[in-house]
Amino acid sequence: MARTYSHLWPGVPLALLSALLFGASAPFAKMLVGSVAPQLLAGLLYLGAGVGLALVQGGRAALGIPVTEAPIRRHDLPLLTAVVLCGGLVAPLLLMLGLQRTSAASGSLLLNLEGLATMLIAWVVFRENVDRRLILGALAIVAGAVILTWSGEGAHLDTGAALIAAACLAWGIDNNLSRKLSSADPVVIATIKGLAAGGANIAIALLLGASMPPLFVTGAATLVGFLSVGVSLVLFMLALRHLGAARTGAYFSLAPFIGALISVALLAEQVTGQLVTAGLLMSVGLWFHLTERHEHEHVHHAMEHEHTHVHDDHHQHDHDGYVTEPHSHRHRHATLHHTHPHYPDIHHQHHHS
């Protein structure tokens, strides 16, 4: 019997949990950035993600736990390379440099711009559907970011804020490219991204004269990287599969609030009127994103692809013999015409008038 799932599940919880883990990275990285060169710290964070996820894969194989995800194919390699460069090399380096020049709380809230950049690129470049509530939410987030950078002389985007904004743009590009890879195994993608980006950043930092920090600092950085970069990235990739880039980026906007809260609690940073006002505006923006509902009559055109799935309303094909669920194989979708709430996931990429 076919099973039907809510359009909110599991994409929204995956995106929110990813945001929670990533949101913790800015204040913890701020605590480490004083004793580690920025590029070296970026490398350690991503290397921790790659090594940690590689150990997870090794443990999965040793325990005989079956892998139900689709493998990476040769045609995925150019996209994977671009994802590693944008999201693994350029963006984390810009973030570390920015955190050196601004407070952790402000840096955390400015990371809201990643969701905005992701949404704009998805809307303008990749023609993903964006409705009124998403636009209103984005405007509220932008207003919060403007207030956050306001000084007595007017709006002032200092060097640290500009570097963090540039990092968000690079991650916005990364997120949209990652959406096209989201059908494949996210653990493998995140492992490759972590190992490649981490190794490259560490090598470049050492060549430029940086020295490795004490063992305790190195261990702390890799642990933060495993959770806040590695596990968060796997969850984010899974959310992309269910929500599309624009909406995953919108839900991911919760991350800066988590970061700001941890910054105030751990680093004793001052709670200013600007911070509270910006946080309230960004909360309104997030509320618009969370309360969006998209439903209309739509047509699924015949298509063939590969990804992990169960036999729900969108997967009605036969198998030779008994199979367990979920499973992954190349399968074909017949034309389907129906109505239900949905997001632009890997099965709902139709155009809107």
Residue pairs with C-beta under 8 A, 6 or more apart in sequence:
2 311
2 312
2 313
2 316
3 310
3 311
3 312
3 313
4 312
4 313
4 340
5 312
6 341
7 294
7 340
7 341
7 342
7 343
10 238
10 242
11 238
11 239
11 241
11 242
11 243
11 247
11 248
11 343
11 345
12 239
12 243
12 251
12 290
14 235
14 236
14 238
14 239
14 242
15 235
15 236
15 239
15 243
15 247
15 248
15 251
15 252
16 251
16 254
17 235
18 232
18 233
18 235
18 236
18 239
18 252
19 232
19 251
19 252
19 253
19 254
19 255
19 258
20 254
20 255
20 258
21 227
21 228
21 231
21 232
21 235
22 228
22 229
22 232
22 236
22 252
22 255
23 108
23 111
23 254
23 255
23 256
23 257
23 258
23 259
23 262
24 224
24 227
24 228
24 258
24 259
24 262
25 45
25 224
25 228
25 229
25 232
25 259
26 95
26 99
26 104
26 107
26 108
26 111
26 256
26 259
26 263
27 104
27 105
27 108
27 259
27 262
27 263
27 266
27 267
28 220
28 224
28 228
28 262
29 41
29 45
29 95
29 96
29 99
29 224
30 99
30 103
30 104
30 107
30 263
30 267
31 266
31 267
32 41
32 217
32 220
32 221
32 224
33 41
33 96
33 99
33 100
35 213
35 217
36 44
36 213
36 217
36 221
37 205
37 208
37 210
38 93
38 96
38 97
38 99
38 100
39 93
39 96
39 201
39 204
39 205
39 208
39 210
40 201
40 202
40 205
40 206
40 210
40 212
40 213
41 96
41 221
42 92
42 93
42 95
42 96
42 197
42 201
43 197
43 198
43 199
43 200
43 201
43 202
43 203
43 204
43 205
44 198
44 202
44 218
44 221
44 222
44 225
45 92
45 198
45 221
45 222
45 224
45 225
45 228
45 229
46 88
46 92
46 193
46 194
46 195
46 197
46 198
46 201
46 225
46 229
47 194
47 195
47 198
47 199
47 202
47 222
47 225
48 194
48 198
48 221
48 222
48 223
48 224
48 225
48 226
48 229
48 230
49 190
49 191
49 193
49 194
49 198
49 225
49 226
49 229
49 230
49 231
49 233
50 190
50 191
50 192
50 193
50 194
50 195
50 196
50 197
50 198
50 199
50 230
51 194
51 195
51 198
51 222
51 226
52 194
52 222
52 225
52 226
52 230
52 231
53 187
53 190
53 191
53 194
53 226
53 230
53 231
53 234
54 191
54 195
56 187
57 187
57 188
57 191
60 67
67 185
68 308
68 326
68 327
68 328
69 184
69 185
69 186
69 187
69 188
69 307
69 308
69 328
70 183
70 184
70 185
70 306
70 307
70 308
70 328
71 184
71 185
71 188
72 80
72 181
72 184
72 185
72 188
72 189
72 192
73 184
76 181
76 184
79 177
79 180
79 181
80 181
80 189
80 192
80 193
82 177
83 174
83 177
83 178
83 181
83 189
83 193
84 192
84 193
84 196
84 197
86 170
86 171
86 173
86 174
86 177
87 170
87 171
87 173
87 174
87 175
87 178
87 193
87 197
88 174
88 193
88 194
88 196
88 197
88 198
88 200
88 201
89 197
89 200
89 201
90 167
90 170
91 167
91 168
91 170
91 171
91 174
92 167
92 197
92 201
92 229
93 167
93 201
94 163
94 164
94 166
94 167
94 170
95 107
95 163
95 164
95 167
97 160
97 163
98 107
98 110
98 159
98 160
98 161
98 162
98 163
98 164
98 166
98 167
99 107
99 160
99 164
100 160
101 158
101 159
101 160
101 163
102 110
102 158
102 160
102 161
102 164
103 263
103 269
104 259
104 263
104 267
104 269
105 259
105 260
105 263
105 264
105 267
105 269
105 275
106 148
106 149
106 160
106 161
106 275
107 160
107 164
107 259
108 255
108 256
108 257
108 258
108 259
108 260
108 262
108 263
109 144
109 145
109 148
109 256
109 257
109 259
109 260
109 275
109 278
109 279
109 282
110 145
110 148
110 149
110 161
110 164
110 165
110 168
110 256
111 164
111 168
111 255
111 256
111 259
112 141
112 144
112 145
112 253
112 255
112 256
112 282
112 285
113 141
113 145
113 164
113 165
113 168
113 169
114 167
114 168
114 171
114 172
114 175
114 249
114 252
114 253
114 255
115 138
115 141
115 249
115 250
115 251
115 252
115 253
116 138
116 141
116 142
116 168
116 172
116 249
116 253
117 168
117 169
117 171
117 172
117 173
117 249
118 171
118 172
118 175
118 176
118 245
118 246
118 248
118 249
118 252
119 130
119 134
119 138
119 245
119 246
119 249
119 250
120 138
120 172
121 172
121 173
121 175
121 176
121 245
122 128
122 130
122 176
122 179
122 244
122 245
122 246
122 249
123 130
123 246
125 176
126 176
126 179
126 245
127 351
128 244
128 245
128 246
128 344
128 349
129 246
129 294
129 344
129 351
129 352
130 246
131 292
131 294
133 288
133 289
133 291
133 292
134 246
134 247
134 250
134 288
134 289
134 292
136 285
136 288
137 250
137 253
137 284
137 285
137 286
137 287
137 288
137 289
138 250
138 285
139 285
140 281
140 282
140 284
140 285
140 288
141 253
141 281
141 282
141 285
141 286
143 281
144 277
144 278
144 279
144 280
144 281
144 282
144 285
145 278
145 282
146 155
147 274
147 277
147 278
147 281
148 161
148 274
148 275
148 278
149 155
149 156
149 157
149 158
149 161
150 156
150 274
157 165
172 249
175 236
175 240
175 245
175 248
175 249
176 245
178 189
178 236
178 237
178 240
178 245
179 240
179 244
179 245
179 248
181 189
181 237
182 237
182 238
182 240
182 241
182 346
183 241
183 305
183 306
183 307
183 346
184 307
186 233
186 234
186 237
186 238
187 234
189 237
190 230
190 233
190 234
190 237
191 230
193 233
194 225
194 229
194 230
194 233
198 225
206 212
212 218
213 221
236 248
236 252
239 248
239 251
239 252
240 248
241 307
241 345
241 346
242 343
242 345
243 251
243 343
243 344
243 345
244 343
244 344
244 345
244 348
244 349
246 344
247 289
247 292
247 343
247 344
250 286
250 289
251 286
251 289
251 290
253 282
253 285
253 286
253 289
254 286
256 282
257 279
257 282
257 283
257 286
260 275
260 279
263 269
264 271
293 341
294 341
294 342
294 343
295 339
295 340
295 341
295 342
296 339
297 337
297 338
297 339
298 337
298 338
298 339
298 342
298 348
298 350
299 335
299 336
299 337
299 350
300 314
300 333
300 335
300 336
300 337
300 338
300 347
300 348
300 350
301 335
301 350
302 332
302 333
302 334
302 335
303 332
303 333
304 330
304 331
304 332
304 333
305 330
305 331
305 346
306 328
306 329
306 330
306 331
307 328
307 346
308 326
308 327
308 328
309 315
309 326
309 327
309 328
309 331
310 325
310 326
311 317
311 325
313 338
313 340
314 333
314 336
314 347
315 331
315 333
316 334
317 331
317 332
333 347
342 348
